[in-house]
Amino acid sequence: MDLSSYGTGVIAGAVTFTGMVVVFLALIGLWAIVALFGRIFSARDHKPQAPAQSGKPAAPSAPVSAPKGNIQAAMQIEEGISDEIIAVIAGAIAISSGGVGVIRSVRRVCEVRSSWAQAGLMQNTQPF
């Protein structure tokens, strides 16, 4: 095909338009694939489970209630850990366990580094 009859601007515009159309079609295709996989996996994860056929009817489960009184009295908390940190830890455990997790104690983890590891950490984390 002879393109010498078209101006440089027309050719540049056509190439730019074609490139943008190809990129957007590819993005739409990738979005459709990801959405399809998302629906497949969410349908598989949320499939209702059949109750066990043991011959006995399933007993209704009792709702889980929070203990009465001061929650901090029931668990052991190390000195120096603020109430805000305890609240964040308790919230994270409640979300990740569906509200059935129990905190028995909260303490700091002692992390011992050698002097070489500490020097490397200091060197690599210094501001510019």
N, C-alpha and C positions, 0 to 999 in steps of 0.2 A: 504494500500500500504506500502510495506516495504522499508524504505529509508536507512536501515543500509548498503546497498551495495554502496551507494554514499558517497563521502568524504564530510567533513564539508564545504570546500570551494565551492564545486559544489552546495550544498544546499543553502548556503548563497548567492551565485551569482544568483541562480534561484529566490530566494525570493526577492532580491534587484531588479532584472530586472522586475519581475512581479509587484512589487509595483510601480516602475517608470512608467510602461506602463499604469497601472490603473489610476495613478495621471494625466498623460498627456491626457489620453482619457477623464477623467472627466473635465479637463481644456478646452479641445477642445469642449466638449459638452456645457459647460457654455458659452464659447465664442460664439458659434452658437446661443444659446438662446438669449443672449444679442444683437447680431447683428440682429436677426430676430425682436425682440421688437423695436430696433432702426429704422429699415426700416418701420415697421408698423406705429410707431408714427410720423416719419418724413413724410411719405406719407399722413397721416391724417392731419398734420399741414400745408403741402404745397398744399393741394387740392385746385384747383382754385374755387373761389366763383362765382356762377352764378349771373349775374347782375339782379337788381330788375326789374320786369316786370311792370313798371308804365305807359307804353305807349309812353313815351318820350325817345329819345335817350340820352344816358349819355353824358354829356359835358366833354370834355377833361380837365383834371386838369392842372392848371398852375404850372410850376416848382417853388419850394420854393427857394428864393434867400436870401442871407445874407444881412443885412442892410448895407448901404454904410457908410463909415466914421469910426470913433472910436467906437468900440463895448462897451468899458467901459463907454463911455459917456451915453449910453442908459440905463445902469443898475446902481443900487446903490451898492457901494462896501464899506464895513467898513474899517476904517484905520487899518493898521497892517496886512492885508492879502496880500500876495505877488502875483505878476503876474503869477508865476508858479502854485500856488494853483488855481487861477482863470482858468487857461488853463486846468488843470486836471479836475476840476469840469465841465467846459464847454464840454470837450471831453467826459466825462462819460455820461452827459445828452444827447449829440448828438448821441452817440452809443445806449443808451438805448431807446431813443425815435424815432430813425430812422431819425434824422436830423430835426424834426419839433418842438422840445422842445425850450422853451424860458426861459432865466434866467432874472428875474426881479431885484433881489437883492441877495447879498452874505453877510452874517453876521455870527459872531461866536455865538454858542449856549452857554448860560450861564448855567453852571452846578454847582449846589450848593449841597455839601455833608455835612452831619453832621460831627462833630468832631470824633464820634465813627466810622463812615464809612470811613473817611479819615485815621484814625489810622489803621483800618483793612486793607485798601488798601496798606498803607505803609509797614505794617508787612508782607503781603503776596507777595509783589513784590520786597522785598529786595534781593540782590544777596547773594549767599551762602557765 
